[in-house]
Amino acid sequence: MSFLILALSALSVVIWLVLLGWRGGFWQCDQVLERSKEDQGGGGEYPTVWAVIPARNEAELLPVTLRSLLQQDYPGQLQVILVDDHSTDGTATVAQATAAALGQVEQLTVLAAEPLPPGWSGKLWAMDQGVQKALTASPDYILLTDADICHDRSQLWRLVTQARHHDLAMASVMVRLRCESRWEKLLIPAFVFFFQKLYPFRWVNDSHRSTAAAAGGCILIRRDVLEQIGGLQTIRQALIDDCALAQAVKGKRGNAQSMTSPQLSRNIWLGLSDLTCSLRPYPSLQTVWDMVARTAYTQLNYSPLLLLGTLVGMTMIYLMPPIALAMGTGLGNAMLVLTGLAGWLLMTLAYYPTVQFYRCSLLFAASLPAIALLYTLMTIDSAWRHWQGRGGAWKGRVYPD
C-alpha cells in the first residue's frame, strides 16, 4: 500500500510540475485589464456602446451598480438597457429612480421581459431582448453585464481601448468577486484559480489556439460579430452562457452571408480586473456551494464518465500529497514525506498568486487540498441535483438538461 501511495504522490508532483510549466502560465494572474500597456490609447472618434443588463430582483444592488455604469467617464456615446426579468422587488422602479437622481433618464431604457419561451434560459432570454433593442440603433459595441457588477469609472474606456488596439471581436473581464466573509476568503479565490486552470487566459487570448472562454459579468462584443454568429439565439439554452458565447465567437469563421464582405476578426481577450468588482455576497458555505453546484455538472456535459474522471483527477492532484505526507509521517517513511511535501508546496506555489490577488493570507494558499475536497463534493452534489431534476436552479428557475 505504501508503495502505491508513493507512486501516486510522485505522479502528483510530476503533474504539478507540468501544470506550472506548460499550462499557459494560468497561475500567474498576469492577464489584468488595468495593467495593460494599451490603457493610454484612444484618440479619434470613440465607438458607440449600448450596455445590456438582465436584472431579476436586483433592487438592493442597483443603486450602486447601475450608478457605476451610468457614471462611466467614457468619452463616446453610452446607452444602457435594463431588462426587468419579472422581478417582484421593484427592480424597474429602483433603476428609473437611480437614473433620475443622476439626471440621466434619457441614457437608460427599462424593458419588461416577455414570458420565458421554451428552449431559452431565463438570463439569456432577458439579455436577448435587450440586445434586440440595442441592435435597432446599430451601435459599434454591445456591453453585456450583470446587475451585481460595480464598474470602475474607467472600465468601459479600458475595455474599448483594449478591443480597438488588438482588433478584438470580444473583450471580457473576470471582475473581482466579493471576498469578505470567512467562506468567501476560503473558497472564492479558488473558484477563480480553477477557472484559470480550466481556461488558461493566455491561451484564450492567443488567436492560434482554440481555447475560448469569457466571464459573463462583463463582456464587450462587436455588434457586427454578434450578428454574424446569429446573435444570442445561437447559445439560447446554455447555462454557462459566457463560455458558450466565447466559443461561438472564436470558433465560427463566418457564413455564406459574409462572403461578400471582409471576414471579421474573431480574436477574443479575457483577463482579470483589479478595480471592477461583483457585489454579490456569498456569506455562508451554502451560498458558495449552491453557486458552484448550479453548473459544475453542466461543465462536465452531464457525463458520468467525465464526473468519474474529475473525481479521480481531483484526488490525484490535490488530495494525494497530504495523504502521502500524513502516511509517511505515521510510518516514518522519508520518501512518502518528501513526495507529499513536494506536491503540497508546488500547489501552494501555484495558488499563491491568486490568493495574493485577492489580498488573502498565505495560509489560504496552503489550504488548497481542503478547498479542493469541498469543490469535489460540490461537483458530486451538482450531479446528484441533476439526476433528481433539480439541476441548474437559479433565482426560482430550474433548467434541466
ABEGO torsion letter per residue (X at the ends): XAAAAAAAAAAAAAAAAAAAAAAGGAAAGABBAAABAAAABEEEBBBBBBBBBBBBGAAAAAAAAAAAAAABABABBBBBBBBBBGBAAGAAAAAAAAAAAAGAAAABBBBBBBBBBBGBBAAAAAAAAAAAAAAAAGBABBBBBBAABBBBAAAAAAAAAAAAAAGBABBBBBBBBBBABAAAAAAAAAAAAAAAAABBAAAAABAABABBBBBAABBBBBAAAAAAAGEAAAAAABABAAAAAAAAAAABAEBAAAAABBBBBABBBBBBBAABBBABBBABAAAAAAAAAAAAAAAAGGBAAAAAAAAAAAAAAAAAAAAAAAAAAAAGBAAAAAAAAAAAAAAAAAAAAAAAAAGBBAAAAAAAAAAAAAAAAAAAAAAAAAAAGABGBBGGBBBBX
